[in-house]
Amino acid sequence: MAVQSTYSATLSAAVAGMVGNMVPATFISRTVEDAAGIAFGLAAAQGTEDYECSAFGSGDTAIIGIVARERDVDPATPSKFAQYENARIMTKGCVWVTASVAVNAGDPVYVIPATGAYAKTSASSAVLIANARWETSTTGEGLALVRLG
């Protein structure tokens, strides 16, 4: 089964979960426990067992990292890690994510538990990602680079 059957004349500058640059990065590997899997670019939380992860959501209070895009994907799940696959999670470095609001370089990075959306303030009970900052700006919802660590 092919991952892709149509091709654009130009490549996208970035996609969610893509490693942003050559800044030294640290990754951990965790088994995905969510039945729906976990999409690239989402914040990950500790799973119920050791070495497991789940998509950050309601009830979670800490982020273990951001799910980094993997080029060697299963064609059946081309935009995420499926349940029981080993997710590649960035804990330090630069990664592209989708900001839910306009952000400015230097702003702190928050994740809204109810939606998993990224923001720049603690509105909607958003949880701060410690030692993270927006590296690039957006004028509204869109891709922006986050530096972790």
Disulfide bonds with the S-S distance in Angstrom:
none
